[in-house]
Amino acid sequence: MKISEIANDLTTTRAAFIEEARDHGDLFIRQPYELYSEANQETWRKLYAALEPRWHKYANGRFIDGLDQLALDPQAIPTLEDVNRFLEPLSGFQCRAVSGYVPAYVFFDCLRRREFPTTITIRSGDTLEYLPEPDIFHDLAGHVPMHTQPVFADILVRFGEVARTAAKTARAIDDPQKRIKSLESVIRAMARFFWFTVEFGLMRRPEGGICVYGSGLLSSMGEIQHAVESPEVDRYPFQLEWVVHQHFEIDRFQPLLFVIDSFEHLFAQVAELEQWVLDGRLNNVSPGAPRINEDDLQSFLEAG
Ligand SMILES: [Fe+2]
C-alpha cells in the first residue's frame, strides 16, 4: 500500500492503526474510538438510515427484536463495550475487536466460546453500496442483532463444535497428504455452508413469503431487496447436499440463495453437517471457490 493511501482514521483497507497492528502480528486489538473521523461517523449514519426501513420490510422478526434489544445508535458508531453490555446478558455472546482476517479454525473456535471477531473499520463513504470485505457496519448491524437471540447463538456455537470435530477427524488421518486434502475439502464445505446461511441466508415466513437472516444481505443497501424480490435470484429450499458442493463469488449480488424453514431447522442442519464430517462425506466436495488459504489450513492443523 502506498503511504499516500494510508489514513489516520478507521476507514476499511487504509487505516494506519490496523496496518500497524498487522505488522505487529496482533489479531485481537482494542477499538481506538478516538480515531473514527467525522466522515467515518457520517458513513455509519447514512448506512443506518438507508437500511432501517429495509430491515423492517425484509428482515426476520428475531433480527428486529435483536435490534431493539441492542439499542444501537443510528447516529454514531457504537463502542463494542456498549454493545457487549447489552449483548452478553442475552446470549452470552461478546464482540472482540480484530485487525482483519481471522483464520478459519480460530474464527469458528471463537464462536464456540461465544466470542464474535468484530471488524472495527468502516467502509469508505464512496463505496456505501458495496464492499467485499467485512466492516463494522456489516458486523455490528448485520450480524450482532442475530446474536442476541439464544436460538441463533446456539447455531453459531454448534458451528464451532463442527470445526472442532473436523480438526479432530483430520488428526486421525495418518497420511499427511490425505489429511491435508480432506481437511481442505471439509473447510471448503464449512465455508460454503456458513456463506449460504449465516451470511446470505433466507428464511420462510410462517405467514407466507420469504425474509432475510443473512448478515451479508442485512448490511447491504441494494442486495437486501434484490435477494427477496428480484427475478434474477434463484431461491431453493436449503439442501445440504447442494450447499456443500456449491461454489460462490463474493464480489457480486448472489444469483442463488437457499431458504431455511426456521432456526430450529438450521440448527438441525448444522448437526447434520457434523455427522457428515464424521462419516467422511465432506472429504471430496467439488473444487472451486472459496479458495482455502495456508492460514486456514494451518489453523485447523494446529487446533486443540
Ligand atoms: Fe459476515
Residues whose N, C-alpha, C, O or C-beta is under 5 A from the ligand:
A	BS01	LIG	S215
